[in-house]
């Protein structure tokens, strides 16, 4: 149970991955190479083979500093919303090291790059260049003959016809033309997924091989869910963007997708590749006029809001920043926003004002250390720990500065599922009945109370509040099912703006329910539900269980001949035997068996 935050690794050579292992009788430090993936799931260990070379020149790379969190930014703007303001351009230029831009006419892309470099001459601007689909930019040399017939790709955009040699040549030539402008520092290729042998992959490689040596060659390349993680791209590219780090194939073990992504990023940094780590956990633009019922589940609380949802943004940031700090090395940069759409409110796309980005970071003291799904790492001015399973993070800033709190802080994060409407609950609501040992206060007040929820025969009307439920200082919640006869179903208990999903199960008490039921508490976005199933219902488990655990068996009708039973102490049985060669049981043996057990 030793805290990972108290373990510090210093002085090791680079290129290593460290894991602490607590065994019976020993504590071991397991060290593997960052290009060794043999300890993971079958598809990873069987396909992540081979190697790629170290980058030999970094003179043309973006600038980098450990002074604060090194950042990159993704941004775009709907042309109908007007141009970027000088304030927009200044915040991009002054708070980031690099970005890509490519939506619009070629002259618009160059003008944007020139505007940023007028403020920050060291800024690196890449041409955004999609290798799969045409984004509708007004490019004079484009021909409709370069497109496929039929359905489109991402965003229903028309797909390129890579079988057309003229299309592939045009795609390379336009990128080279844009890169030749002094304001453009290289090319960022997107939608690149696919085996190395496809015409699209060959086209991407041909561009990288043709770009000048001092042009950055980056793109959306490495993806842990693909065979070999697409590491083959690093044989000719100079860096990679990381997104969807938590998404893996269906059968991959829980949390392995983000862990493998972290190792892939550390391997790339070790080999002196540029890493652009996307910490954005959602893409929630302004969506003016969208009905609440049409809001994507991941955007509940972020769309149709009057004010910046600062608490939710900070929760996202702390989790993503902790993950990034486990992979951060020289030339790795962190990007974070709610949406890249600069047509919306500033808080959605410009995160530069968030307090974590104002704090001094300092160089890493050493590499991260892993214990199962938990990682920790120390920097000059902060120590960080993240539990990927519980999504709990701890930041211990070593200076006071002007950060909102100088003390270490911990957070556990809200789930991102959409809240269920009260009308969708499978148990019909009843009259609200609440008892409290302090009746003058609302059950959601922060004053210490015991809230007693009395269920009617059919269920309960949820307690509603604009604050947090259960209250952080609540001593207990007692759910009384004495009158409840509704059987299996889902009962909504709370419907609140913020859900205290750290609430201790030891403070929740169920009383009065009929036997034969199985109870589960569910913390959702905006609600806390009590899920009730029958003890002979196994439909919620793994396929083999739910498909084979069918049928029923009868209740026992007579128990008169059963062993005695008492709750006075733990009721026990015993298994015992003795080698005949060791002699007979002693009277003391027999007495302890007889006096401490009910059967054997």
C-alpha positions in Angstrom: 0.0 0.0 0.0 3.1 2.2 -0.1 2.2 5.5 -1.8 3.7 5.9 -5.3 4.1 9.6 -4.6 6.8 8.6 -2.0 8.9 6.7 -4.6 11.4 8.7 -6.6 13.5 7.5 -9.5 16.6 9.5 -10.3 19.7 9.1 -12.5 18.5 6.4 -14.8 19.4 6.4 -18.5 16.6 7.3 -20.9 14.5 4.7 -22.8 13.3 2.7 -19.8 9.8 1.9 -18.4 9.5 1.3 -14.6 7.0 -0.7 -12.7 6.9 -1.5 -8.9 5.7 -4.9 -8.0 4.6 -5.9 -4.5 5.0 -9.7 -4.1 4.7 -12.0 -1.1 8.0 -11.4 0.7 9.5 -8.9 -1.8 9.2 -5.6 -3.5 10.6 -5.6 -7.0 11.4 -2.9 -9.6 10.7 -4.2 -13.0 12.5 -2.4 -15.8 11.7 -2.8 -19.5 12.7 -0.9 -22.7 10.3 1.6 -24.0 10.2 -0.3 -27.3 9.3 -3.6 -25.6 5.5 -4.2 -25.7 5.7 -7.9 -25.0 3.8 -7.6 -21.6 0.6 -6.4 -23.1 -2.5 -7.9 -24.7 -2.0 -10.5 -27.5 -2.7 -8.2 -30.4 -0.3 -5.6 -29.0 2.6 -7.9 -28.2 2.3 -9.8 -31.5 2.1 -6.8 -33.8 4.2 -4.2 -32.0 7.5 -5.6 -33.3 10.5 -4.1 -35.0 11.9 -0.7 -34.3 12.4 2.8 -35.8 15.4 5.0 -35.8 16.3 7.9 -33.5 15.8 11.4 -35.0 19.2 12.8 -36.0 18.4 16.5 -36.3 16.1 18.7 -34.1 17.4 22.1 -35.1 14.2 22.9 -37.0 11.9 21.7 -34.1 9.7 24.1 -32.2 11.2 25.8 -29.2 10.7 24.0 -25.8 10.9 25.0 -22.2 10.0 23.3 -18.8 9.2 26.7 -17.3 5.5 26.0 -17.5 3.5 23.2 -19.2 4.7 23.3 -22.9 1.6 23.7 -25.1 0.2 23.4 -28.6 -3.2 24.5 -29.8 -5.8 23.4 -32.3 -8.1 26.1 -33.6 -10.4 27.0 -36.4 -13.2 29.5 -37.1 -16.4 29.5 -39.1 -15.9 32.1 -41.9 -19.4 33.3 -41.4 -18.6 34.4 -37.8 -16.0 36.9 -39.0 -12.2 37.0 -38.9 -9.9 36.2 -36.0 -9.4 39.2 -33.8 -6.0 40.6 -32.8 -6.7 39.3 -29.3 -7.3 35.8 -30.7 -4.1 35.8 -32.6 -2.1 37.2 -29.7 -3.3 34.5 -27.3 -2.4 31.8 -29.8 1.0 33.2 -30.4 1.9 34.0 -26.8 0.8 30.8 -25.1 1.8 28.0 -27.5 4.8 26.7 -29.4 3.0 25.2 -32.5 -0.2 24.5 -34.3 -1.7 23.5 -37.6 -4.0 25.4 -39.8 -5.5 24.6 -43.2 -9.2 25.3 -43.6 -9.8 28.0 -46.1 -8.0 29.4 -49.1 -4.2 29.0 -49.3 -3.8 32.8 -48.9 -5.9 32.7 -45.7 -3.7 30.0 -44.3 -0.5 31.9 -45.0 -2.0 35.2 -43.7 -2.9 33.4 -40.4 0.7 32.1 -40.1 2.1 35.5 -40.9 -0.1 37.2 -38.3 1.0 34.8 -35.5 4.7 35.0 -36.5 4.5 38.8 -36.4 3.9 38.4 -32.6 6.0 35.3 -32.0 8.7 34.8 -34.7 9.7 31.4 -33.2 6.2 30.0 -33.6 5.9 26.9 -35.8 2.8 26.8 -38.1 2.1 23.6 -40.0 -0.2 23.2 -43.0 -3.1 21.0 -42.0 -3.5 18.5 -44.9 -6.0 15.7 -44.9 -4.9 12.6 -46.7 -8.3 10.9 -46.8 -10.9 13.5 -47.6 -11.2 16.9 -49.3 -12.4 19.6 -46.9 -13.7 22.0 -49.5 -10.9 24.6 -49.4 -10.8 26.8 -52.4 -7.6 25.6 -54.1 -7.2 26.6 -57.8 -5.3 23.4 -58.8 -8.0 21.0 -57.4 -10.0 18.9 -59.7 -13.3 17.0 -58.9 -11.8 14.0 -60.8 -9.6 13.5 -57.7 -12.6 12.3 -55.7 -14.4 9.0 -55.3 -18.0 8.5 -56.1 -20.3 7.4 -53.3 -20.5 8.0 -49.6 -18.1 10.4 -47.9 -15.7 10.0 -45.0 -15.3 11.8 -41.7 -18.0 14.5 -41.5 -19.4 13.1 -44.8 -16.6 14.9 -46.6 -15.8 13.5 -50.1 -13.1 10.9 -50.2 -10.0 11.2 -52.3 -9.5 8.5 -55.1 -6.0 7.3 -54.2 -6.0 5.0 -57.2 -5.7 8.1 -59.4 -2.0 9.0 -59.8 -2.9 12.6 -60.7 -4.6 13.0 -57.4 -1.6 11.7 -55.4 0.7 14.0 -57.3 -1.5 17.0 -56.8 -1.8 16.2 -53.0 2.0 16.1 -52.7 2.6 19.2 -54.9 0.1 21.4 -53.1 1.7 20.6 -49.8 5.2 21.3 -51.1 3.9 24.6 -52.6 2.4 25.7 -49.3 5.5 24.6 -47.4 7.7 26.7 -49.6 6.2 29.9 -48.2 8.4 31.3 -45.4 5.4 31.4 -43.0 4.7 27.7 -43.2 7.1 25.4 -41.2 6.0 22.0 -42.4 3.0 19.7 -43.0 0.6 18.0 -40.6 -1.0 15.0 -42.3 -4.3 13.8 -40.9 -6.5 10.8 -41.5 -3.5 8.6 -42.1 -4.6 5.3 -40.7 -3.9 2.3 -42.8 -1.3 -0.4 -43.6 2.1 0.7 -45.0 1.3 -0.9 -48.4 -1.7 1.1 -49.4 -1.5 3.8 -52.0 -2.5 6.4 -49.4 0.4 5.4 -47.2 2.8 5.4 -50.1 1.6 9.0 -50.9 2.2 10.1 -47.3 5.7 8.6 -47.3 6.5 10.2 -50.7 5.5 13.6 -49.3 7.7 13.1 -46.2 10.6 12.0 -48.4 10.2 15.1 -50.6 9.8 17.8 -48.0 13.0 19.8 -47.3 15.1 18.7 -44.4 14.3 21.8 -42.4 10.5 21.3 -42.8 8.6 19.6 -40.0 7.0 16.3 -41.0 4.2 15.6 -38.4 0.8 14.1 -38.5 -1.9 12.0 -36.9 0.1 8.8 -37.1 0.6 6.7 -34.0 -2.6 5.0 -32.7 -2.4 2.2 -30.2 -5.6 0.5 -31.4 -4.0 -0.3 -34.8 -1.5 -3.1 -35.5 2.0 -2.0 -34.5 0.4 1.3 -33.4 1.4 2.6 -36.8 4.9 2.9 -35.5 6.2 2.2 -39.0 5.4 5.9 -39.9 8.2 7.0 -37.6 10.8 5.6 -40.0 10.3 8.7 -42.2 8.2 11.1 -40.1 9.5 13.4 -37.4 6.7 13.3 -34.9 3.1 12.4 -34.1 -0.1 13.6 -32.7 -2.0 11.5 -30.1 -5.8 11.4 -29.8 -8.4 8.8 -28.7 -5.8 7.4 -26.3 -8.5 5.7 -24.2 -10.1 3.9 -27.1 -9.0 0.3 -27.9 -10.4 -2.9 -29.5 -13.4 -4.5 -27.7 -11.4 -7.3 -26.1 -8.4 -5.2 -24.9 -8.1 -5.2 -21.0 -9.5 -2.2 -19.2 -7.2 0.8 -19.2 -4.5 -0.8 -21.3 -5.3 1.5 -24.2 -4.2 4.6 -22.4 -1.2 2.8 -20.8 0.0 1.6 -24.2 -0.6 5.1 -25.6 1.6 6.5 -22.8 4.4 4.1 -23.6 4.1 4.9 -27.4 4.5 8.6 -26.6 7.4 8.0 -24.3 9.1 5.8 -26.9 8.6 8.6 -29.5 10.0 11.2 -27.2 13.0 9.0 -26.3 13.8 8.7 -30.0 13.6 12.5 -30.3 10.3 12.7 -32.2 7.9 15.6 -31.6 4.8 14.5 -29.6 1.6 16.5 -29.7 -0.5 15.1 -26.9 -4.3 15.9 -27.2 -5.7 16.3 -23.7 -9.1 17.3 -24.9 -11.7 14.8 -23.5 -14.6 16.1 -25.6 -15.4 18.3 -28.6 -18.3 20.5 -27.6 -18.8 23.6 -29.8 -21.5 26.2 -29.2 -24.2 24.4 -31.3 -26.6 27.4 -31.1 -30.2 26.3 -31.0 -29.7 22.6 -30.3 -32.4 20.9 -28.2 -31.2 19.6 -24.8 -32.4 16.1 -25.8 -30.0 16.2 -28.9 -26.9 17.2 -26.9 -24.3 14.4 -27.2 -23.8 12.6 -23.9 -20.2 13.8 -23.6 -21.3 17.4 -24.0 -24.0 17.5 -21.3 -23.1 20.4 -19.0 -21.0 22.1 -21.8 -23.7 23.0 -24.3 -26.7 25.3 -23.8 -25.0 26.9 -20.8 -25.0 30.6 -19.9 -21.6 30.6 -18.2 -18.3 28.8 -18.4 -18.6 25.4 -16.6 -15.3 26.0 -14.9 -15.6 23.1 -12.4 -16.2 20.5 -15.2 -13.4 22.0 -17.3 -11.0 21.8 -14.4 -11.9 18.2 -13.8 -11.2 17.3 -17.4 -7.9 19.3 -17.3 -6.6 17.7 -14.1 -7.1 14.2 -15.5 -5.7 14.9 -18.9 -2.7 16.9 -17.5 -1.8 14.1 -15.1 -1.7 11.7 -18.1 0.4 14.1 -20.1 2.9 14.6 -17.3 3.6 10.9 -17.3 4.7 11.1 -20.9 6.3 14.6 -21.1 9.8 14.8 -22.4 11.6 17.4 -24.4 9.7 18.3 -27.6 6.4 16.9 -26.3 3.6 19.4 -26.1 0.1 19.4 -24.4 -3.1 20.6 -26.1 -6.3 21.1 -24.2 -9.7 22.8 -25.0 -13.4 22.0 -24.9 -13.6 22.7 -28.7 -11.2 24.0 -31.3 -14.0 26.2 -32.6 -12.9 29.9 -32.1 -16.4 31.0 -33.5 -17.6 30.2 -29.9 -17.0 31.7 -26.5 -13.3 32.1 -25.7 -13.4 29.6 -22.8 -14.2 26.8 -25.3 -11.1 27.0 -27.4 -8.6 29.1 -25.5 -7.5 27.4 -22.2 -4.4 29.6 -21.7 -6.0 31.4 -18.6 -6.4 28.2 -16.6 -4.4 28.3 -13.4 -2.4 25.1 -14.0 -0.8 26.7 -17.0 0.4 29.7 -14.9 2.3 27.5 -12.4 6.0 26.8 -12.8 6.6 23.1 -13.8 10.3 22.6 -13.9 12.3 19.7 -15.4 11.3 16.1 -14.5 13.2 14.7 -11.6 13.1 11.3 -13.2 10.8 9.0 -15.2 7.3 7.9 -14.1 6.8 4.8 -12.1 3.8 2.4 -12.5 1.9 0.3 -10.0 -0.8 -1.5 -11.9 -3.2 1.2 -13.2 -1.6 3.9 -11.0 1.3 6.2 -12.2 3.3 8.8 -10.3 6.1 11.2 -11.3 8.0 14.1 -9.8 9.0 17.4 -11.4 10.9 20.3 -10.0 7.8 22.1 -8.8 5.1 19.5 -8.8 4.5 15.8 -8.0 1.7 14.1 -9.7 -0.2 10.8 -9.3 -3.0 9.3 -11.4 -5.1 6.2 -10.8 -6.5 5.3 -14.3 -9.1 3.0 -12.8 -10.7 5.5 -10.4 -9.7 8.6 -12.4 -8.4 10.1 -9.2 -5.5 12.5 -9.5 -3.2 14.1 -7.0 -1.2 17.2 -7.7 1.3 18.4 -5.0 2.7 21.8 -6.1 6.0 22.5 -4.3 5.6 26.3 -4.2 2.8 28.5 -3.1 2.8 31.0 -6.0 -0.6 32.5 -6.8 -2.3 29.1 -7.4 -5.8 28.9 -5.8 -4.6 26.5 -3.2 -1.1 25.7 -2.0 -2.1 22.4 -0.4 -2.1 19.1 -2.4 -5.5 18.5 -3.9 -7.3 15.4 -5.1 -10.3 14.9 -7.4 -12.3 12.0 -8.7 -14.0 12.7 -11.9 -17.6 12.7 -13.1 -18.6 10.0 -15.5 -19.3 11.2 -19.0 -22.5 9.2 -19.7 -25.7 11.2 -20.5 -28.0 11.6 -17.5 -31.3 9.7 -17.7 -34.4 11.8 -17.8 -36.6 11.4 -14.7 -39.4 10.2 -17.0 -37.1 7.3 -18.2 -36.7 5.7 -14.8 -38.1 2.2 -14.8 -39.8 2.7 -11.5 -42.7 5.0 -11.3 -42.1 8.0 -9.0 -44.0 8.4 -5.8 -44.7 11.2 -3.3 -41.5 12.7 -2.0 -40.7 11.6 1.6 -37.6 12.8 3.4 -36.7 12.6 7.0 -33.6 14.3 8.5 -32.2 14.7 11.9 -32.1 18.4 11.1 -35.5 19.0 9.4 -34.8 22.7 8.9 -32.2 22.0 6.3 -32.4 20.7 2.8 -30.9 17.2 2.3 -28.4 18.7 -0.1 -27.1 21.3 2.3 -23.4 21.0 3.3 -24.4 20.7 7.0 -23.8 17.3 8.4 -27.1 15.4 8.3 -28.5 11.9 8.0 -30.9 11.8 5.1 -33.6 9.1 5.4 -35.2 8.2 2.0 -38.5 6.4 2.6 -39.6 4.5 -0.5 -43.3 4.0 -1.2 -44.7 0.8 -2.7 -43.6 1.9 -6.2 -40.5 4.0 -5.7 -39.5 7.6 -5.1 -39.5 11.1 -6.5 -35.8 12.1 -6.7 -34.4 14.8 -4.4 -33.5 17.7 -6.7 -30.9 20.3 -6.1 -28.7 22.8 -7.9 -25.7 22.0 -5.7 -23.9 18.7 -4.9 -25.6 15.5 -3.8 -25.1 13.8 -1.5 -23.6 16.7 0.4 -19.9 16.4 1.0 -20.4 16.6 4.8 -23.5 14.3 4.9 -23.0 11.7 7.6 -25.3 9.0 6.1 -28.0 8.2 3.7 -30.5 5.6 4.9 -32.8 4.1 2.2 -35.8 2.5 3.8 -37.5 -0.1 1.6 -40.0 -1.3 4.2 -43.0 -0.3 2.1 -41.4 -1.0 -1.3 -43.0 -3.8 -3.3 -41.9 -2.8 -6.8 -39.3 -5.6 -7.2 -36.4 -5.2 -9.7 -36.0 -1.9 -11.5 -34.1 1.5 -11.2 -35.0 4.1 -8.7 -33.7 7.6 -9.1 -32.7 8.9 -5.7 -31.0 12.3 -6.5 -31.1 14.6 -9.4 -28.5 17.4 -8.9 -26.2 19.7 -10.8 -23.2 18.0 -9.3 -22.9 14.5 -8.1 -20.6 13.5 -5.2 -19.3 10.3 -6.7 -16.7 10.1 -4.0 -19.4 9.4 -1.5 -18.4 6.6 0.8 -20.5 3.3 0.4 -20.0 2.9 4.1 -22.4 5.9 4.6 -25.2 4.3 2.6 -27.5 2.0 4.5 -30.3 -0.2 3.1 -33.0 -1.3 5.5 -36.4 -3.0 5.4 -36.2 -4.4 1.9 -37.7 -7.8 1.1 -35.2 -10.6 0.5 -34.1 -11.9 -2.9 -32.8 -8.6 -4.3 -29.3 -7.4 -5.4 -28.6 -3.7 -5.0 -26.2 -1.4 -6.9 -25.6 2.3 -6.6 -24.9 4.2 -9.8 -23.4 7.7 -10.0 -24.3 9.3 -13.3 -24.0 12.8 -14.6 -26.8 14.6 -12.9 -28.3 11.7 -10.9 -27.7 9.0 -8.4 -29.8 5.8 -9.0 -30.5 2.6 -7.0 -30.5 -0.3 -9.4 -32.4 -3.4 -8.1 -32.2 -6.8 -9.7 -33.4 -10.3 -8.6 -30.8 -12.6 -7.1 -31.5 -15.1 -9.8 -31.0 -12.6 -12.6 -27.5 -12.9 -14.2 -28.3 -11.0 -17.4 -25.9 -8.1 -16.6 -22.7 -10.3 -16.7 -20.3 -11.6 -19.3 -21.8 -13.3 -22.3 -21.2 -16.9 -21.2 -22.7 -16.2 -17.8 -25.8 -14.4 -18.9 -26.5 -16.9 -21.7 -26.0 -20.1 -19.6 -27.3 -18.9 -16.2 -30.9 -19.5 -17.1 -33.8 -21.3 -15.5 -34.4 -21.5 -11.7 -34.5 -24.0 -8.8 -37.1 -24.2 -6.0 -37.0 -22.8 -2.5 -36.2 -25.3 0.3 -39.4 -26.2 2.2 -37.9 -27.7 5.3 -34.9 -26.6 7.4 -35.6 -28.3 10.7 -32.7 -30.7 10.2 -30.2 -27.9 9.3 -27.2 -27.1 11.5 -27.8 -24.5 14.2 -27.0 -20.9 13.3 -26.3 -17.7 15.2 -25.3 -14.1 14.3 -23.5 -13.7 17.6 -20.1 -14.2 16.0 -19.0 -15.2 12.5 -20.8 -18.6 11.9 -18.2 -21.2 10.8 -17.6 -24.6 9.4 -14.2 -26.4 9.2 -12.4 -28.7 6.9 -9.8 -31.0 8.5 -7.8 -34.2 8.1 -4.7 -35.9 9.6 -2.0 -38.2 8.3 -2.5 -41.6 10.1 1.3 -41.8 10.5 1.3 -38.7 12.7 -0.9 -40.3 15.4 -4.5 -39.8 16.4 -6.4 -36.5 17.0 -5.9 -35.3 20.5 -8.8 -34.4 22.8 -7.8 -30.8 22.5 -8.1 -31.1 18.6 -11.6 -32.6 18.9 -12.7 -30.0 21.4 -11.6 -27.0 19.3 -13.4 -28.5 16.3 -16.6 -29.1 18.3 -16.7 -25.8 20.1 -16.0 -23.4 17.3 -17.9 -24.8 14.3 -21.4 -25.8 13.3 -20.6 -28.5 10.8 -17.9 -30.2 8.8 
